[in-house]
């Protein structure tokens, strides 16, 4: 995607990095939990967390959290999507499947083709058929509304609690979490 969609390029990269560190044994479940909770804390406590996506790049080089906002927003959105894909597929698919589908989609395009938001939603629709994915992207990414996490949005091995408006995750079944992640 283009520079205005760093939530995808940078934020998804951060989330995939956490998952890769976990699967490579370089961090454990507690390390994954700590990293995600730090991202959640920094994002949900930021005064600019609700900045619409089209205003992020315009303010990117200003002082403050503007240059971190796309990373955090995208990482949290990737975590949300990974959980949604796992729930809706009964654990058969993950965000990795979504990313592979995006790569396959992109492979069939001209050399300098940039994936559009419509392309992303189209591929997302393959995995989350029952959700209003355009509305989800519009709400959480375009308008910048924070995801209102609750336990129904997460796989059973992860629970969420909220204190002072800041969600924090807890891995409640480390053995099972490690087996599926």
N, C-alpha and C positions, 0 to 999 in steps of 0.2 A: 504494500500500500504506500501511498505517497506520504510526504513529511507531515501532513496534517493528521495522520492516523498513527502517531507514535504509540498510542495505547496498544496497537496490535504488534508492531515491530519490536518495540522495546519492552512493553509490559508482558506480552506473551513470552518473550525471550526470558524474562526474569522468572516467570512461573515454571517454564520448561527447565530452566537451570536448577531450580529447587528440586523438581522431580528427578532430574538426572543425577544430582548429588545424592539423593536418597537411594535411587536404584543402584548406583555405583558403590554404595556403602560408605560414602564420604561424609554423610550426616545420617543420623538416625531419625526415628519418628519425632522425638523431642526437638531435634534440630529443625526439622521441617515445620513443626508447630511453631517454634520460636520465630523462624523467619517470616512465616505468614502472619503471625500476630504482630510483629514489628511493622510490616507493611500496612496491616489493617489499622493499627494505632496511629501511625504517621498520617495515613490518608483521612481517616474519620475525625481526627483532631485538627486537621488543617482548616484554616479559615477560608481557603479557596477550593475546597473539595467539590463544590457545586458549580465550578466554572464550566460553562458549556465548551464542548470540544473545539468549536471554531474560534474561541477566544484564547485557547491554550497556546497555540503557536505564536499568535500576535504578542503574547506576553512572555514567551519562553526565555528570553535573555534578561528579563527583569529580575530584580532580587526576590527572594522568597522561594516558594515551593513550585513555581510554574514549570521549571525544568524537570521536576521530579513527578509532577502530577500524572503525565501520561504513563510513566513506568508503573506507578502505584495503581492507577485506575485499571490499566490493562492486566496487571498481575492479578488483581482481585477479580476482574471479570473472567480471566482464564480459569481461576480457581472455581468460580461459580459455574462456568460452562462445563468444566471437567466433572464436577459433581452432578450437574443436570444430565449430561450425556450418560454417565454411569447409572444414574437412577432410571432414566428412560429406556436404556438398553438392557436393564437387568444385570449390569456389570459386564456386559459383553464388549462394550466399546468405551473409549476414553477420548480425551482431547487429542491424543496421538492420532487416532483414526480421523478426526476432523482435520488435523494438520496435514496428514498424508493425502486426504481428499483435496485439500486446497492446493497442495503441490502438484497432484495429478491434473487438476483443473488448469493450473498455471502452465503446465508443460505443453498443453495444447494451444497456447496463445503465442502471438508474435514475440520476438526477443525482448523488447522493452515494455511489454504490457505490464501495467500496474493493476493489481487486484483492486476492484472497487468495493465499496460498501455493499452494493447490490450483489456482487459476486460472493462476498463473504456470507451474506444472509442466505443466498441460494444454497451454498454448501452447508451452512448451519441447519437449514431446513431439512436436509437429508438425515440429520441426527436427532433433531428435536421437532418432530412432526406436529405434535399437539400443542406446541407453544406459539405464541405470537412473536416470532423472532424479530421482525421489523420493529415492533413496539418495544421489545426488550433492549435492542440496540439504541433506539431513539431515547429511551428513558435513561439508561445507565451510561451510555457512551456519549451520544450527541448532546443531550441536555445536561449530563453530568450529575444526575441524581445518584447518591450512594445506594448500593444494593442493601435492602432491608433484610439481612440474613435472619433466617429462622431454621430450626432443626429439620423441617420438612424439605428444605432446599439442599440438604447435605446427606451424604451417604451415612448409614447408621454408625460407622466407626468414628465419625467426627461429629461432635456436638458444638453448639455455639451458645455463648451467653453474651449479654450486652450490659456494659456498665458505663454510665455517662455518655450514652450514644455511640460507644465504641465496641464493635463486635470483637470477641476473642474466641478462637477455636480451641478445642480440647480433643485430642485423640483418645478415645475411650477404650478402644480395643487395639492395642499396639500390634499384637501378633497378626490379627486379621488385616489391619491396615497395611502392614509391611508385605503381606502376601498378595494383596491386590494392587498395591502401588508399585 
